[in-house]
Amino acid sequence: MNRLCYPQGMQITFTVPDEVAEHLASEGKSPAQAALEALALEGYRTEKLSESEVRQMLGFETRIEVHAFLRQHDVYLNYSLAELEDDLHRVHRRHREREHQQ
């Protein structure tokens, strides 16, 4: 897969009717910010963007901020069964280690 690198990020320009821009800005955000957030949400929802990519696109500092943003927009975390099993094993292993230390 060929990937283009943009040192400052890629700038995309598009034109929307004034009425649409007003709807996008209705939440007190600029139409550009609202469009960027919509792009990030749809990209994550369709699994074309990772949590990390959403964080970078929107300038969030932490994963928790991404989780809160997704929750505000009723988008569920992409969390597979394999990830759940890994987390459960990790927690179980930590618990056993703590028991042995006591």
Backbone as numpy.savetxt, mean C-alpha at the origin, in Angstrom:
# Nx Ny Nz CAx CAy CAz Cx Cy Cz
11.72 -9.07 -18.15 10.88 -7.89 -18.15 11.76 -6.66 -18.15
11.54 -5.77 -19.09 12.31 -4.53 -19.14 11.71 -3.52 -18.19
12.56 -2.95 -17.37 12.11 -1.92 -16.45 12.88 -0.66 -16.71
12.18 0.43 -16.81 12.83 1.72 -16.96 13.08 2.29 -15.58
14.22 2.91 -15.41 14.54 3.53 -14.13 14.40 5.03 -14.25
13.70 5.62 -13.34 13.55 7.06 -13.28 14.09 7.51 -11.93
15.24 8.21 -11.92 15.87 8.57 -10.65 14.97 9.35 -9.71
14.12 10.20 -10.25 13.22 10.99 -9.41 11.79 10.45 -9.43
11.57 9.32 -10.05 10.22 8.78 -10.22 9.65 9.25 -11.54
8.70 8.51 -12.04 8.08 8.85 -13.32 6.94 9.83 -13.07
6.89 10.85 -13.90 5.78 11.79 -13.83 4.80 11.46 -14.93
3.53 11.33 -14.57 2.49 11.01 -15.54 1.50 12.17 -15.53
1.15 12.65 -16.70 0.21 13.76 -16.82 -1.00 13.29 -17.60
-2.18 13.62 -17.09 -3.40 13.32 -17.83 -4.42 14.41 -17.56
-5.40 14.50 -18.42 -6.41 15.54 -18.32 -7.74 14.91 -17.96
-8.42 15.53 -17.01 -9.77 15.08 -16.63 -10.70 16.30 -16.69
-11.96 16.07 -16.96 -12.92 17.19 -16.96 -12.97 17.87 -15.58
-13.29 19.15 -15.58 -13.35 19.91 -14.32 -14.28 19.27 -13.29
-15.42 18.73 -13.76 -16.38 18.12 -12.82 -15.75 16.92 -12.11
-14.99 16.14 -12.86 -14.32 14.97 -12.27 -13.26 15.43 -11.28
-12.50 16.45 -11.65 -11.47 16.98 -10.75 -12.11 17.48 -9.45
-13.28 18.11 -9.55 -13.98 18.58 -8.36 -14.38 17.41 -7.47
-14.85 16.31 -8.05 -15.21 15.13 -7.27 -13.98 14.54 -6.60
-12.89 14.49 -7.34 -11.65 13.94 -6.77 -11.16 14.78 -5.61
-11.36 16.09 -5.70 -10.86 16.99 -4.66 -11.89 17.22 -3.55
-13.01 16.53 -3.60 -14.09 16.78 -2.64 -13.71 16.47 -1.20
-12.69 15.65 -0.99 -12.27 15.30 0.37 -11.18 16.23 0.89
-10.99 17.36 0.23 -9.97 18.30 0.66 -8.58 17.98 0.15
-8.47 17.00 -0.74 -7.19 16.63 -1.32 -7.10 17.24 -2.71
-5.89 17.41 -3.17 -5.73 17.85 -4.55 -6.16 16.71 -5.46
-6.67 17.04 -6.64 -7.03 15.98 -7.58 -5.85 15.06 -7.89
-4.65 15.62 -7.95 -3.47 14.80 -8.24 -3.22 13.78 -7.12
-3.35 14.21 -5.86 -3.16 13.29 -4.73 -4.25 12.24 -4.70
-5.49 12.64 -4.96 -6.60 11.68 -4.98 -6.39 10.64 -6.08
-5.92 11.08 -7.25 -5.67 10.15 -8.35 -4.53 9.20 -8.02
-3.47 9.72 -7.39 -2.34 8.87 -7.00 -2.78 7.83 -5.98
-3.59 8.23 -5.00 -4.09 7.29 -4.00 -4.98 6.23 -4.65
-5.82 6.64 -5.59 -6.69 5.68 -6.29 -5.85 4.67 -7.07
-4.80 5.16 -7.71 -3.91 4.27 -8.45 -3.23 3.27 -7.51
-2.76 3.76 -6.37 -2.12 2.89 -5.38 -3.10 1.85 -4.84
-4.31 2.28 -4.52 -5.33 1.36 -4.00 -5.66 0.26 -5.01
-5.90 0.65 -6.25 -6.25 -0.33 -7.27 -5.07 -1.26 -7.57
-3.88 -0.70 -7.59 -2.69 -1.52 -7.80 -2.52 -2.56 -6.71
-2.76 -2.16 -5.47 -2.64 -3.11 -4.35 -3.77 -4.12 -4.39
-4.99 -3.63 -4.63 -6.17 -4.49 -4.66 -6.03 -5.60 -5.71
-5.42 -5.27 -6.85 -5.25 -6.25 -7.93 -3.92 -6.98 -7.84
-3.19 -6.73 -6.78 -1.89 -7.37 -6.50 -0.83 -7.04 -7.54
-0.96 -5.91 -8.18 0.08 -5.43 -9.10 1.12 -4.61 -8.34
0.73 -4.09 -7.18 1.63 -3.34 -6.32 1.73 -4.03 -4.97
2.91 -4.04 -4.42 3.12 -4.61 -3.09 2.84 -3.54 -2.03
2.78 -3.98 -0.80 2.62 -3.05 0.32 3.76 -2.03 0.33
4.96 -2.51 0.08 6.14 -1.64 0.06 6.04 -0.60 -1.06
5.56 -1.01 -2.22 5.42 -0.08 -3.33 4.37 0.98 -3.04
3.28 0.59 -2.39 2.26 1.56 -1.99 2.86 2.55 -1.00
3.64 2.04 -0.05 4.29 2.90 0.95 5.18 3.92 0.26
5.98 3.47 -0.69 6.88 4.38 -1.41 6.10 5.40 -2.25
5.08 4.94 -2.96 4.29 5.84 -3.82 3.66 6.97 -3.04
3.14 6.63 -1.86 2.38 7.62 -1.09 3.20 8.31 -0.02
4.47 7.93 0.10 5.35 8.61 1.04 5.11 8.26 2.50
4.56 7.07 2.76 4.35 6.65 4.14 5.68 6.18 4.72
5.86 6.42 6.01 7.08 6.02 6.69 7.05 4.56 7.13
5.87 4.07 7.49 5.78 2.73 8.08 4.70 1.90 7.41
4.79 0.59 7.64 3.77 -0.34 7.17 2.44 -0.06 7.84
2.49 0.36 9.11 1.27 0.63 9.86 0.46 1.74 9.18
1.16 2.75 8.64 0.46 3.81 7.92 -0.22 3.26 6.67
0.45 2.34 5.98 -0.14 1.71 4.80 -1.37 0.93 5.21
-1.26 0.15 6.29 -2.39 -0.65 6.76 -3.58 0.25 7.10
-3.33 1.38 7.77 -4.41 2.30 8.12 -5.05 2.89 6.87
-4.23 3.27 5.89 -4.73 3.80 4.63 -5.62 2.78 3.92
-5.14 1.55 3.83 -5.92 0.50 3.19 -7.24 0.27 3.93
-7.18 0.25 5.26 -8.39 0.03 6.07 -9.39 1.16 5.85
-8.91 2.41 5.75 -9.81 3.56 5.50 -10.58 3.40 4.20
-9.99 2.68 3.27 -10.60 2.52 1.95 -11.16 1.12 1.73
-11.36 0.40 2.82 -11.97 -0.94 2.78 -11.22 -1.90 1.86
-9.89 -1.83 1.88 -9.06 -2.74 1.10 -8.37 -3.68 2.09
-8.55 -4.96 1.89 -7.97 -5.96 2.79 -6.51 -6.20 2.47
-5.74 -6.53 3.50 -4.33 -6.86 3.31 -4.21 -8.13 2.48
-3.24 -8.14 1.59 -2.92 -9.35 0.84 -2.04 -10.20 1.76
-2.64 -11.17 2.39 -1.97 -11.98 3.41 -2.31 -13.43 3.12
-1.35 -14.14 2.57 -1.61 -15.50 2.12 -1.59 -16.50 3.28
-2.10 -17.68 3.01 -2.07 -18.75 3.99 -0.63 -19.10 4.36
0.25 -19.09 3.37 1.67 -19.39 3.64 2.28 -18.35 4.58
1.92 -17.08 4.40 2.42 -16.03 5.30 1.88 -16.23 6.72
0.62 -16.60 6.83 0.03 -16.87 8.13 0.75 -18.02 8.82
0.99 -19.09 8.08 1.68 -20.25 8.66 3.10 -19.87 9.10
3.80 -19.09 8.29 5.14 -18.62 8.67 5.09 -17.81 9.96
4.12 -16.89 10.04 3.99 -16.06 11.24 3.67 -16.92 12.47
2.78 -17.89 12.31 2.44 -18.77 13.43 3.65 -19.58 13.90
4.43 -20.09 12.96 5.65 -20.84 13.32 6.65 -19.93 14.03
6.80 -18.72 13.54 7.73 -17.77 14.14 7.32 -17.44 15.57
6.04 -17.19 15.80 5.55 -16.87 17.14 5.71 -18.07 18.06
5.38 -19.25 17.56 5.51 -20.47 18.36 6.97 -20.70 18.75
7.88 -20.50 17.82 9.31 -20.67 18.08 9.79 -19.68 19.14
9.37 -18.42 19.04 9.74 -17.41 20.05 9.21 -17.79 21.42
7.98 -18.27 21.44 7.37 -18.66 22.71 8.16 -19.78 23.38
8.56 -20.80 22.59 9.34 -21.91 23.12 10.71 -21.42 23.63
11.33 -20.51 22.89 12.63 -19.96 23.29 12.53 -19.24 24.62
11.47 -18.48 24.80 11.25 -17.75 26.06 11.03 -18.72 27.22
10.29 -19.80 26.96 10.06 -20.79 28.01 11.38 -21.42 28.44
12.27 -21.70 27.51 13.56 -22.32 27.83 14.48 -21.37 28.56
14.31 -20.06 28.36 15.15 -19.08 29.02 14.76 -18.88 30.47
13.54 -19.22 30.82 13.06 -18.99 32.20 13.46 -20.09 33.12
